[in-house]
């Protein structure tokens, strides 16, 4: 009962999920951070959401770093086009 009361009064789940998103973006105040940490200690559903959010963030960061690592310059594209045209003329 006490957990439910604290859950409702201090920080509902709807606010907690918003704060988790803000935290992952780096835009959270110290007071919001304390409230969120208290909520996460109480609410197992929001802890599960937080874990999934962290996994998704890691996947997206890895995907982005892989895309940035592959750079194709114009000369490579032109060379590729020439090779295709040569093969089509056979």
C-alpha positions in Angstrom: 0.0 0.0 0.0 2.8 2.4 0.9 4.5 1.7 -2.4 1.3 2.4 -4.3 0.8 5.7 -2.5 4.4 6.9 -3.1 4.0 5.7 -6.7 1.0 7.9 -7.3 2.0 11.0 -5.2 5.6 11.4 -6.0 5.9 10.2 -9.6 3.4 8.3 -11.8 4.6 5.9 -14.4 3.6 8.2 -17.2 6.0 10.9 -15.9 8.7 8.3 -15.1 8.8 7.1 -18.7 9.1 10.7 -19.9 11.9 11.3 -17.5 13.7 8.2 -18.7 13.6 9.5 -22.2 14.8 12.9 -21.1 17.6 11.2 -19.2 18.8 9.3 -22.2 18.8 12.6 -24.1 20.8 14.2 -21.3 18.2 16.8 -20.4 17.3 16.0 -16.8 17.6 18.1 -13.6 19.0 16.7 -10.4 15.6 16.9 -8.7 14.0 15.0 -11.6 16.8 12.4 -11.4 16.2 11.8 -7.7 12.4 11.4 -8.2 13.0 9.0 -11.1 15.5 6.9 -9.1 13.0 6.7 -6.2 10.3 5.6 -8.6 12.5 3.0 -10.2 13.3 1.5 -6.8 9.5 1.0 -6.3 8.2 0.2 -9.7 9.2 -3.1 -11.4 7.4 -2.2 -14.6 9.4 1.0 -15.1 12.6 -0.8 -14.3 11.8 -3.2 -17.2 11.0 -0.3 -19.4 14.3 1.3 -18.5 16.2 -1.9 -19.5 14.4 -2.1 -22.8 15.1 1.6 -23.4 18.8 1.1 -22.8 18.9 -1.9 -25.1 17.2 0.1 -27.9 19.5 3.1 -27.4 22.6 0.8 -27.6 21.3 -0.8 -30.8 20.6 2.6 -32.4 24.0 4.0 -31.4 25.7 1.0 -32.9 23.7 1.3 -36.1 24.5 4.9 -36.4 28.2 4.4 -35.8 28.3 1.7 -38.4 26.6 4.0 -40.9 29.0 6.8 -40.2 32.0 4.4 -40.6 31.1 3.6 -44.2 31.9 6.6 -46.4 31.7 6.4 -50.2 33.3 9.2 -52.1 32.3 10.4 -55.6 35.2 8.8 -57.4 34.2 5.3 -56.0 30.7 5.9 -57.3 31.9 6.9 -60.7 34.3 3.9 -60.9 31.4 1.6 -60.0 29.2 3.2 -62.7 32.0 2.7 -65.3 32.4 -1.0 -64.3 28.6 -1.5 -64.7 28.6 0.1 -68.1 31.6 -2.0 -69.2 29.8 -5.2 -68.2 26.6 -4.1 -69.9 28.5 -3.6 -73.2 29.8 -7.2 -73.3 
